[in-house]
Amino acid sequence: MNDTIEITLLFNLFFYEMGLYTRNERFIEANKRKAISILDEHANNLKYIDEGLYNDYKETIAFLEKISEEEYQYIKNDIVENVMEFIKNERGYETDI
């Protein structure tokens, strides 16, 4: 997994608005198949708006299609845990998580 894929997953696992991180429960609770469907929907929305971001999403989808459900769950949980740890360690940082 490269940085592009990790960042694309991160941006879908969490929202960041007005200085707060919010968990995207729809994406966090999704299995690999549903996550691919969500990413594909987002990619289609980006196709004519931002070609670079569209390509990032397609790269992430291609990666997810090659790995197992177990591998996907491990990666997803690792990203969520790392973000939660980062937030916990940031002093004075507000979050609604």
Rosetta silent file (secondary structure, phi, psi, omega in degrees, C-alpha in Angstrom):
SEQUENCE: MNDTIEITLLFNLFFYEMGLYTRNERFIEANKRKAISILDEHANNLKYIDEGLYNDYKETIAFLEKISEEEYQYIKNDIVENVMEFIKNERGYETDI
SCORE:     score description
SCORE:     0.000 S_00000001
   1 L     0.000  133.911  179.338    0.000    0.000    0.000 S_00000001
   2 L  -103.138  177.614 -177.806    1.360    3.411   -0.923 S_00000001
   3 H   -60.942  -38.681 -179.632    0.722    6.878    0.520 S_00000001
   4 H   -58.821  -45.656 -179.267   -1.954    7.706   -2.068 S_00000001
   5 H   -66.507  -45.646  179.977   -4.033    4.700   -1.055 S_00000001
   6 H   -60.951  -43.143 -179.594   -3.555    5.312    2.660 S_00000001
   7 H   -67.755  -40.108  177.786   -4.544    8.980    2.347 S_00000001
   8 H   -61.284  -44.130  177.205   -7.592    8.147    0.218 S_00000001
   9 H   -64.179  -43.415  179.181   -8.752    5.663    2.846 S_00000001
  10 H   -57.440  -45.648 -179.118   -8.012    8.152    5.631 S_00000001
  11 H   -66.063  -18.583  177.754  -10.103   10.849    3.934 S_00000001
  12 H   -97.788  -22.579  177.483  -13.006    8.422    3.757 S_00000001
  13 H   -79.955  -27.077 -178.288  -12.685    7.026    7.281 S_00000001
  14 E  -135.442  146.798  169.271  -12.710   10.495    8.859 S_00000001
  15 E  -101.969  148.198  175.033  -14.147   13.892    8.089 S_00000001
  16 E  -130.622  107.690 -178.172  -12.195   16.996    9.086 S_00000001
  17 E  -138.283  134.787  175.127  -14.303   20.108    9.360 S_00000001
  18 L    52.432   40.268  176.256  -13.891   23.297   11.343 S_00000001
  19 L    79.590    9.290 -178.722  -10.917   21.920   13.274 S_00000001
  20 E  -124.189  139.607  170.808  -12.639   18.696   14.326 S_00000001
  21 E   -89.768  138.550  175.404  -12.214   15.098   13.233 S_00000001
  22 E  -130.719  132.973  177.266  -15.401   13.105   12.888 S_00000001
  23 E   -68.893  137.296  174.032  -15.561    9.388   12.271 S_00000001
  24 L   -94.353   86.933 -173.625  -17.326    8.405    9.063 S_00000001
  25 H   -59.694  -33.423  179.188  -19.245    5.494   10.550 S_00000001
  26 H   -59.312  -43.723 -178.986  -20.761    4.540    7.187 S_00000001
  27 H   -78.306  -39.102 -179.586  -17.298    3.900    5.777 S_00000001
  28 H   -62.036  -40.611 -177.718  -15.802    2.492    8.984 S_00000001
  29 L   -79.950  -11.818 -176.188  -18.575   -0.094    9.308 S_00000001
  30 L   -72.415  142.773  170.264  -18.449   -1.073    5.633 S_00000001
  31 L   -77.699  178.162 -175.416  -16.948   -4.330    4.505 S_00000001
  32 H   -59.508  -44.884 -178.530  -14.467   -4.277    1.627 S_00000001
  33 H   -60.017  -44.949  179.213  -17.116   -4.694   -1.057 S_00000001
  34 H   -67.533  -39.611  178.365  -19.202   -1.811    0.307 S_00000001
  35 H   -60.386  -42.798  177.580  -16.094    0.362    0.745 S_00000001
  36 H   -61.643  -41.706  178.630  -15.214   -0.195   -2.915 S_00000001
  37 H   -61.556  -43.585  178.754  -18.758    0.762   -3.881 S_00000001
  38 H   -64.182  -45.324  179.588  -18.556    3.985   -1.843 S_00000001
  39 H   -63.250  -38.981  179.172  -15.149    4.846   -3.302 S_00000001
  40 H   -64.842  -39.974  176.770  -16.406    4.145   -6.817 S_00000001
  41 H   -61.959  -44.932  178.112  -19.370    6.464   -6.255 S_00000001
  42 H   -63.889  -41.920  179.726  -17.023    9.205   -5.045 S_00000001
  43 H   -60.011  -43.810  179.414  -14.672    8.600   -7.978 S_00000001
  44 H   -62.202  -36.201  177.442  -17.520    8.992  -10.447 S_00000001
  45 H   -68.744  -27.671 -177.305  -18.466   12.291   -8.813 S_00000001
  46 H   -90.527  -12.947 -170.628  -14.847   13.479   -9.121 S_00000001
  47 L   -48.583  -44.918 -175.948  -14.255   12.320  -12.692 S_00000001
  48 L  -102.944   -0.364 -178.756  -14.866   15.703  -14.327 S_00000001
  49 L   -97.571  -46.735 -176.301  -14.006   17.873  -11.331 S_00000001
  50 L  -146.400   97.802 -175.631  -10.506   16.706  -10.352 S_00000001
  51 H   -61.953  -37.067  179.178   -8.788   14.164  -12.582 S_00000001
  52 H   -63.657  -46.211  178.498   -5.903   13.657  -10.138 S_00000001
  53 H   -66.366  -39.263  175.562   -8.197   12.861   -7.241 S_00000001
  54 H   -56.501  -46.720  179.804  -10.294   10.650   -9.519 S_00000001
  55 H   -64.782  -36.296  175.850   -7.136    8.680  -10.391 S_00000001
  56 H   -60.879  -43.637  179.230   -6.227    8.389   -6.691 S_00000001
  57 H   -64.937  -42.926 -179.969   -9.630    6.861   -5.988 S_00000001
  58 H   -64.947  -37.525  176.762   -9.328    4.441   -8.918 S_00000001
  59 H   -63.520  -41.541  179.056   -5.859    3.395   -7.707 S_00000001
  60 H   -65.191  -43.559  178.271   -7.276    2.756   -4.234 S_00000001
  61 H   -60.288  -46.137  179.607  -10.167    0.738   -5.659 S_00000001
  62 H   -60.028  -40.733  177.659   -7.768   -1.381   -7.746 S_00000001
  63 H   -62.810  -48.055 -177.986   -5.655   -2.048   -4.643 S_00000001
  64 H   -63.120  -34.670  179.305   -8.673   -3.049   -2.550 S_00000001
  65 H   -65.353  -22.762 -177.488   -9.899   -5.409   -5.264 S_00000001
  66 H   -89.368  -15.928 -176.085   -6.593   -7.309   -5.023 S_00000001
  67 L  -104.174  164.927  179.832   -6.567   -7.858   -1.253 S_00000001
  68 L   -80.737  166.310  175.217   -8.689  -10.072    0.976 S_00000001
  69 H   -59.262  -41.505 -179.299  -11.451   -8.919    3.287 S_00000001
  70 H   -63.376  -42.486  177.802   -9.196   -9.741    6.250 S_00000001
  71 H   -63.601  -41.541  178.778   -6.361   -7.623    4.865 S_00000001
  72 H   -61.675  -46.064 -179.532   -8.763   -4.754    4.249 S_00000001
  73 H   -61.640  -39.504  178.147  -10.135   -4.940    7.800 S_00000001
  74 H   -62.521  -48.203  179.980   -6.590   -4.947    9.196 S_00000001
  75 H   -61.268  -47.641 -179.111   -5.594   -1.883    7.148 S_00000001
  76 H   -59.921  -49.046 -179.317   -8.800   -0.038    8.001 S_00000001
  77 H   -63.680  -36.790  178.265   -8.518   -0.768   11.723 S_00000001
  78 H   -63.634  -44.320  178.599   -4.848    0.230   11.723 S_00000001
  79 H   -63.376  -46.374 -179.622   -5.634    3.616   10.150 S_00000001
  80 H   -60.466  -46.559  179.904   -8.515    4.242   12.568 S_00000001
  81 H   -62.390  -41.240  179.387   -6.371    3.298   15.582 S_00000001
  82 H   -64.436  -40.990  178.314   -3.487    5.499   14.411 S_00000001
  83 H   -66.373  -43.268  179.893   -5.758    8.509   13.943 S_00000001
  84 H   -62.644  -40.426  178.061   -7.381    7.962   17.334 S_00000001
  85 H   -65.690  -42.064  177.705   -3.936    7.712   18.965 S_00000001
  86 H   -59.508  -46.768 -179.142   -2.793   10.873   17.173 S_00000001
  87 H   -63.187  -43.350 -179.593   -5.850   12.770   18.370 S_00000001
  88 H   -60.832  -36.503 -176.750   -5.414   11.471   21.911 S_00000001
  89 H   -83.712  -13.690  179.769   -1.789   12.628   21.993 S_00000001
  90 L   -80.679  114.668 -179.708   -2.453   16.105   20.634 S_00000001
  91 L   -76.157  136.218  177.024   -2.727   18.464   23.575 S_00000001
  92 L    71.195   12.014 -178.467   -5.427   21.070   23.343 S_00000001
  93 L   -94.270  126.134 -177.581   -6.732   19.551   20.156 S_00000001
  94 L   -86.904  143.189  175.667  -10.496   19.460   19.912 S_00000001
  95 L  -151.699  152.760  174.748  -12.346   16.517   18.478 S_00000001
  96 L  -108.007   22.920  177.581  -15.865   15.235   18.605 S_00000001
  97 L   -85.422    0.000    0.000  -14.716   11.627   18.399 S_00000001
